[in-house]
Amino acid sequence: MKKFLHKHGTVIALTLAGFFHLASHLGTQFERYQICFAPSEKSVPGCESDIDLVVLKQLYDLSLYGEGNSSEFKREWIDIIKKSAVVRNIPASNPNIPKYSLAVLGLIIYARYNQGLKASALQNSYSSNLEAFKTQVYEDWVHGFNERKVIFKKQEFQSEREIALEINKLRGEGELTHLQQVLKRSNAVDEAKFDLALSEIAASKSQFTKSKSENLRDAAKADKEMNKVLNKGSSSGNNTTADSKNKELINQLVNALKEHSDGWLYKILSIQKPLWIIGGQGAGKSTLAASIILLRHYILGWELIEIIDAHAQKNCTKAWKYLMELGDNRTAVIGANNDYESINESFTSIISRWAIRSEDDTPTQSLVDEYTNLSDAELCKDSSGRFVKHSLSDIRKAAEYWVFIAHYFTATATGDAKGTHKAKVNQTIQIERYSADAKTPLSNATLNGLVNEKGKVIQDLEVTIPNWLRPETIYGHFNGKPINFED
């Protein structure tokens, strides 16, 4: 019985609920009377032996007013009805509706509960079947895997057997000794080739070591000569008045840099990170680059030793005009007239130079322009990527300070050095300049790369550039035209 109710209980309960719901609507829309016809007065109260009748209440009430009818039969009938008595008033609605409603509710709850039990049992059954299926699949896979291993082993044994038979056949035919001799000669040739390759590698290594030593010696000699010239230039001249005046001009410039826009310009002057100046056409990238190099020269005493620029034949008389006036014109200009081959050689040479210079050497500074184009040029594409990658770690140790100019700070525009994007963001200073008409630079800029007191890199710092920060103004400040910082 329990299994039967578990299986069919929901259907039975819903069927009974529907039956009780229909039963609750049984009845009539008219109110009725159950009346008793009593021929004698004595029989009216009980009305046990008399015939009773159920009539409509409305019809019964109307019949009470039918006295005016002249028919003998009707008058007699009315008289009989007048003697009748109402035993029970039957209302139009079914009085058992509440009971039926409770029964319907109880049956629906039971049906829902029974259906839940069936669903739970069905889910458990599905889970068990799924586990059984997974187990069967795994068993089939293991069985197949073992069968494949057996097949492979059979094939391996068969191959070994065939090889053994072939060897025995050759031995019987007297050819095995010949094959062994051929194999020995082949091994001897291979060993000779290997020894020859080792000898060539050793010779190449020796030549490379010799060339490297010569390069290091030449570079060290060049650095020594350069330092000698720098020291000579710094120690010559004993004009105390001129030195004092020059120091006063430097102090004025330093104070102006410290006071402008939280002193960001002064902070970046001596930072050992590579400095990238980026922006679109007419944003003033070259103007800012030349100005920073001049500031470093006059304030920190760093000599400009190299300019790499594919358009140097034009820029040396315009953008780099005042840079060419520094020192005794020892600045090397490389790459003019799109000489990308020379630029490629220079990048390779500089990387080698960084390997031998140290932090104790005299600091120098250099400039490379239009790096976006250098990254695309076929002749120096690879070396430009290596150059950027080495700059992230080598220039600090080599005491060389470089300023890079590019249109964008994307991977392609900055040498396309793989895996260096995060390092370039954190280990460089980036200043982005803007122009509204691609002709006139705006005074606002965005600075990235400075760190706060907790050592975290500050991102997208909005700064401004003073209107006096131009190459001709800075150069004039130390050559008879002091800047009026109050203007």
Sequence and secondary structure as in RCSB ss.txt:
>XXXX:A:sequence
MKKFLHKHGTVIALTLAGFFHLASHLGTQFERYQICFAPSEKSVPGCESDIDLVVLKQLYDLSLYGEGNSSEFKR
EWIDIIKKSAVVRNIPASNPNIPKYSLAVLGLIIYARYNQGLKASALQNSYSSNLEAFKTQVYEDWVHGFNERKV
IFKKQEFQSEREIALEINKLRGEGELTHLQQVLKRSNAVDEAKFDLALSEIAASKSQFTKSKSENLRDAAKADKE
MNKVLNKGSSSGNNTTADSKNKELINQLVNALKEHSDGWLYKILSIQKPLWIIGGQGAGKSTLAASIILLRHYIL
GWELIEIIDAHAQKNCTKAWKYLMELGDNRTAVIGANNDYESINESFTSIISRWAIRSEDDTPTQSLVDEYTNLS
DAELCKDSSGRFVKHSLSDIRKAAEYWVFIAHYFTATATGDAKGTHKAKVNQTIQIERYSADAKTPLSNATLNGL
VNEKGKVIQDLEVTIPNWLRPETIYGHFNGKPINFED
>XXXX:A:secstr
 HHHHHHHHHHHHHHHHHHHHHHTT S SS EEEEE  SSGGGTTT SSS EEEEEHHHHHHHTT TT   HHHH
HHHHHHHH EEEEEE SS TTHHHHHHHHHHHHHHHHHHHHHHHHHHHHHHHHHHHHHHHHHHHHHHHHHHHHHH
HHHHHHHHHHHHHHHHHHHHHHHT HHHHHHHHHHHHHHHHHHHHHHHHHHHHHHHHHHHHHHHHHHHHHHHHHH
HHHHHHHHHH    HHHHHHHHHHHHHHHHHHHHSGGGHHHHHHS  S EEEEE TTS HHHHHHHHHHHIIIII
  EEEEEE TTHHHHTTTTTTTGGGSTTS  EEE TTT HHHHHHHHHHHHHHHHH  TTS  EEEEE  HHHHH
H TTTHHHHHHHHHHHHHHHHHHTEEEEEEES  STGGGT  TT HHHHHHSSEEEEEEESSSSSEEEEEEEE  
B TTS B  SEEEE  TT SHHHHHHHTTT    TT 
